[in-house]
Structure formats: C-alpha cells, structure tokens
C-alpha cells in the first residue's frame, strides 16, 4: 500500500467570518491548491469550504476550468457547518464544527 492510499488529507476552509475582499486568504488559496494538485494529487481526500456565498460559488465555477475533474470532485462548497456531518463523522469532526473531537 502506498503512502497516498494510507494517509489522506481533508481540509476545512472556514470563510464564515471573512469578507469577500480577504486578499490574504485568496493569495494563500492560490498557492495552496496548485501544490496539492501538482505535487500531492492523491493526498487530498476532500476540501470543504464553509461559508461559500454566492460570489464565492460563482468564482469557483470559473476556477473549475483550471482544475482537473478529479480535483473538482473533491471540493465541496458548503453554506452551513451542519452540512459537514454529511461528509465527516462526529468522531472525526472538531467540536467547533459540531463534532466530538477535541484538538
């Protein structure tokens, strides 16, 4: 079994309290996503964006042109925290997101 099959990463990007003009987060994501896609494509299991408003969703539709279909399927835009429970069990979800995991 390879490393990528054994260890995979799920990322929760919480935008709920961010303004749409949050340039630091945008720049971070512009750098982070290509690294995951180009160098660790099998490491990313899933990427959850909380607080994905209408503008963010529209920008994501444009961005999907530049990412592979496989990567696109790993990314989930969620408006509310409670939607995480559809993807992550409470045992593996931090208390801050409604789970029972203490970090």
Buried (B, 14 or more C-beta within 10 A) or exposed (E): EEEEEEEBEBBBBBBEEBEEEEEEBEEEBEEBBEEBBEEEEEEBEBBBBBBBEEEBEEEBEEBEEEBEEEBEEBBBBBBEBEEBEEBBEBEEBBEEBEBEBEE
